[in-house]
Amino acid sequence: MDQAKARFKVFVGRITGSERLEAEGRTDGVKATIRQKVTIFRHRALGMKDSFKRGRS
């Protein structure tokens, strides 16, 4: 959802000529991408942690 909002801001910024809105959209897009990658990494780490627990039992 954050990616879509960021793309929309960039789009509207280009149409209206607002460099500030376009830059804000790009920044939001980068934040959303980083948040997504961190979430994926966290889920993988938790999965590995669970697999080690199951292996010892």
C-alpha positions as CSV (number, residue, x, y, z in Angstrom):
1,M,0.0,0.0,0.0
2,D,2.8,2.4,0.8
3,Q,4.4,1.7,-2.6
4,A,1.2,2.7,-4.4
5,K,0.9,5.9,-2.3
6,A,4.5,6.8,-3.1
7,R,4.0,6.1,-6.9
8,F,0.8,8.3,-6.8
9,K,2.7,11.2,-5.2
10,V,5.4,11.0,-7.8
11,F,2.8,10.9,-10.6
12,V,0.9,13.8,-9.2
13,G,4.1,15.7,-8.6
14,R,5.1,15.3,-12.3
15,I,1.7,16.3,-13.5
16,T,1.4,19.4,-11.4
17,G,5.1,20.3,-11.7
18,S,5.6,20.1,-7.9
19,E,9.2,19.0,-7.3
20,R,8.5,18.8,-3.6
21,L,5.7,16.4,-4.0
22,E,7.6,14.3,-6.5
23,A,10.6,14.2,-4.1
24,E,8.4,13.3,-1.2
25,G,6.9,10.4,-3.3
26,R,10.4,9.1,-4.1
27,T,11.4,9.3,-0.4
28,D,8.2,7.5,0.6
29,G,9.0,4.8,-2.0
30,V,12.5,4.2,-0.7
31,K,11.1,4.0,2.9
32,A,8.5,1.5,1.8
33,T,11.1,-0.6,0.0
34,I,13.4,-0.7,3.0
35,R,10.5,-1.5,5.3
36,Q,9.5,-4.4,3.1
37,K,13.0,-5.8,2.9
38,V,13.4,-5.6,6.7
39,T,10.1,-7.4,7.2
40,I,11.1,-10.2,4.8
41,F,14.5,-10.5,6.6
42,R,12.8,-10.6,10.0
43,H,10.4,-13.3,8.9
44,R,13.3,-15.4,7.4
45,A,15.3,-15.0,10.6
46,L,12.3,-16.1,12.8
47,G,11.8,-19.1,10.5
48,M,15.5,-20.1,10.9
49,K,15.2,-19.6,14.7
50,D,12.1,-21.9,14.7
51,S,13.8,-24.5,12.6
52,F,16.8,-24.7,15.0
53,K,14.4,-25.1,17.9
54,R,12.6,-28.0,16.1
55,G,15.9,-29.7,15.3
56,R,17.0,-29.9,18.9
57,S,13.8,-31.4,20.3
